[in-house]
Amino acid sequence: MKTDVRAKILQAALALFAEVGFAKARSGDICARAGISNGSLFHFFPTKEAIAVALYVEAVASYQADLVAALEAGRTPAAALRAVVAAQCTWVTREERRARFLFAQGTPDWHAGVAAEVASLNAQFRRSIESWRGGKAARARLRPMPFEAFAAILLGPSLMAIRAWLRSGGPAPTGQARVFADAAVRSLLKE
């Protein structure tokens, strides 16, 4: 029951943030949309900022979990890289509101509240990728480079297209995933 109420609050807040933005969303509006009392809201979240922090952390965790699962499911290094790019593009189209909140909201005042949790998630994400890169099959095929360069080449081009799509619309990034995946494979794998 408690998790249902929490989930309703988060869904209502995400919808409201998408419609009017974080700054204009009011706690009372979140309560009305979730069909709960102010007391119920404050039982889970003491402030609107705390709701935003929870949404942000959950979005990061979901996004990264999809990417790691895709990477680990690839039968070959090339297939794994392609799967990660496809997973990134698929996640943002499937989770458009969450993606918009994660990638297109900027860094509002509440953003500092997520720093430690996101740093922990990012560290685990990096460990997962580095573990995959250190595996025998990947190590034999990947060009040697620092993690930061690897991540930028793998995720950066599609992420730029994703951010543009979230801001301006147009064709969904899933339609371009193959182009970005081909570029990642050519750039990251030895010939």
HELIX and SHEET records of a PDB file:
HELIX    1   1 LYS A    2  VAL A   20  1                                  19    
HELIX    2   2 SER A   27  ALA A   34  1                                   8    
HELIX    3   3 ASN A   38  PHE A   44  1                                   7    
HELIX    4   4 LYS A   48  ALA A   73  1                                  26    
HELIX    5   5 PRO A   77  ARG A   94  1                                  18    
HELIX    6   6 GLU A   96  ALA A  104  1                                   9    
HELIX    7   7 ASP A  109  VAL A  114  5                                   6    
HELIX    8   8 ALA A  115  GLY A  134  1                                  20    
HELIX    9   9 LYS A  136  ARG A  141  1                                   6    
HELIX   10  10 PHE A  147  SER A  168  1                                  22    
HELIX   11  11 PRO A  173  GLN A  176  5                                   4    
HELIX   12  12 ALA A  177  LEU A  188  1                                  12    
END                                                                             
